[in-house]
Amino acid sequence: MPDSHALIAKLERSVGLTDEDRGTLMGVMSQRRRVSSQVDLIREGDRPESVFLVTRGFACRYKILVDGQRHILGLLVPGDTCDLHVAILNRMDHSIAALTACEIVEIPRSTIVDLTSNHPRIAQALCWATLVEQGILREWLTNLGQRGADQRMAHLFCELLLRLQVVGLAGETGCFLPLTQVHLADILGFSIVHANRTLQHLRFLGLVDLKHRHLKVPNLARLRNFCSFNPEYLHLSRRV
């Protein structure tokens, strides 16, 4: 699947789009730019003027604490948008950065207004995507507060594998996953040493193998059972 189709593949999980809808979305994605890894797209305190869409690579939401530590609040994979209605805010309350080299689209506020006002199926799909983002945030909070270290990391891998499968960027048993142990530590609230030990333990248990920027899951059912992964919060089934 071409990277440009990731958004369409994702949105069609919620509603049937017409050829006209797909053409409209392809037009929105026609102007892209490349961003190097570790570059901020927008910083906390900045005034937002547009919505970012990731078409290639991984980006993240994050906050920097007073002691300089970074906490990653969310991951953005191809097909994900950054805060659909963020342009109504006066200032950003968090930062968004490219974790890897990325390709992004900056969607002006006027285009978002047009999509949500004049294209009802696209508007419904974008609303669904926003609700999914909120579901992911709730699950991440549960992960941090209630799951042990091994289960926390295993749950993250289950989620990312499924999210990448939805947009055609993962197979049944693995995917390209360019997250370093530093990234995992910043996501899961670990030290780098703890992240390394946890990853090694999951590997020892035969649940996952992450090396050379590729995640391999020998037995997905076993991994899901290990961390009690329930994908319902991703809302991948259409309401009938």
N, C-alpha and C positions, 0 to 999 in steps of 0.2 A: 504494500500500500504506500503510495507517495506520501511524504510528510505533510503535504498541504491538505490531505484528506483526513488527517487525524481529528480535527475539530468536527467535521461532518460525521465521521464514524461515531464519535462520542455522542453528539447531539441526537443522532438517530436512534440511540438507545431509549430516548424518552418519547419521541414523536416521529411520525412519518413525514419526512421532508419531500417536497416536490422537486422536480428538475429546476424550476424557477428559484426555489429556495436555495438549492445547492449552487446555482449560478450566482446568486446574490452573495453567498458566503465566499465563493471563490474570488469574486470581485473585491470583497473586503480584504482578502489575504494576498492580493496581487503585489502590494508594495511591502517588501521585507528588508530587514537589515540584520547583519551579523554582529554579534556581541561576543567579545572575548570572555573567557572564564574569569570569575571573581570580580566582574564589573557590575556596579550598582545600576539598575534600571531607574530606580527612584529611591530616595532616602527618606527616612523618618524626618518629618518637619517640612518636606517639600510640598508644594501645592500641586495636586494631581490635575492634569489636563486631558489625559487620554487613558485608554485601557490597553494593557499589554496582552498579546496572545503569543504563546510559545508554539512555534511550529517545528522546532528541532532543538534537541538538547534538554538540559535540566536547569530549572531556576528554582529559587526558594524565597519564602518570606522569612524575615528574621528580625530580631531585636538584639541590640548590644547592651549589656548590663554595665553598671557603673564601674565594675572591676575589669571591664574590657572583654569579658566572655561573651560569646555569641550563642544565642539559642535559636535554632531553626524551627519556625512555627508551622511550616507547610512546604510541600514540594510541588512544583509545577512541571508537569511532563508535557510532551507534545499534545496539542489539542486543548490545553488548559488556558483559561483567561485569568487575569489578575484583577479581581474585584470589579464586577460589571458596572456598578454604579458609583465607583470611587470618585468620579469627577464632581460629585455633588458635595464632597467634603472640602473643607478649607485647607487642611493639612493632613499629611500621611501620619498614621500612628505606628507605622512599622516600615521597614525597608524591604525592597525586592531586589535580588541580585541574580546574576547568571552563575550557577554552580559550575557549569561546564561551558564550553563554547556553544553559543545558542544562535538560533535564527528566530527573530521576533517580528511581530507586526504591531505597530502602534495604531490603535483604532480611536479616532477622534470622538469626543463626546457627541457631536452632531450625528455621527454614523450610528452610535449606540441608540440614540433617540429614534432615528429612522427605523432601525431594525426592530425595536420594541414597539413602535407605534404603527408601523405599516406592514409588518410581516408577522402575522399572528402565530404561525407555526414556529418560526425562528424565536419569537419572543417567549413562547412556552418552553422551548428547548433550553434557552438561555436561563430562564427562571429555574428549570430543573437542575441545570449545572450549578447554579448558585446554592440550591438546597443540598446538592451532593457535597459541595465544599464545606457546608456547615456540618453535615454528617461526618465527614472526615475529621474535622476539627474536634467534634465531640469524641470520636473514637480515639484520637491521639491523646486527648485529656485523660480518657479512661486508661489508655496504655501507660501513660506516665504515672498515674496515681495508684493503679491497682494491680498491674502485672509485674512479675519478676523480670529480671534483666534478660534471661534467655527467651522468655515468652514475648517480651517487649520487642526484641529484635526480630524474632521469627514472625511476629504479627506484621511488622513493617514490610518484611520481604513478601509475605503473602499478599498484602495490599498492593504493593508496587507491581508485582508480577501480574495481577489481575488488571490493574489500571493500564498497563502497557499492552496486555492482550487485547483489551477493548479497542485500542487504536492501531492494532496490527503490528506492534513493535515487540512482541514476545511470543515465544512458542509455548507448548504445554509444560515444558520442564525447565525453562530457563529464559534468560533475556540479557541483553546488554545493559549493564547497570554501573555507570561510572561514578559510584559513590565511594569515597575514601573512608578510612576509619575515622578521620577527623570529622567528616560529614556525619557519619553514624553517631559519633559522640555528641555532636551539637544537636542532632535530632532527638536522641534518646535520653539526654541528660546524663551522659556518662563522662568519665575521664577517657582520654585516648587509650590508656592502659586497660581500663575496664572494657572498653569497646573491643579491643584486641582479644582479651580473654574470653569475652562472651562469644565472639565470632569463632574463635578456636574451639570452644565447647560445642557449639552447634555443628561445626565440622566434625568433631570427634563423635558426636551422636549420629552422624550420617544424615543430618537433616538438610544442610545446605553446604554449598561450596562457592565462595566468592573470591575469585582471583582473576587477574588480567582483565579487570573491568567486566566480568561476566558472571552472572548468578546462575548456578545450577541447583535444581531441586530434584533429587533422586525420586522422592515419593511425596507428591503434593498433598495427598490425603493425610499422610502421617504428619507432615509439617503443620497442616491446618489443625489437626487434632491436638498437637502438642501445645499450640497457643490459643486454642478455642476460637479460631478465626471463623467469623460469621460474616459473609459478604453483603448482608442485607443493607448495611449502612451506605453502600455504594449505589443502591437503587438502580440496578441494571435491568430490571424487568419492567416493561411498560405496564402502566395501569390499564386494565380492560374494563 
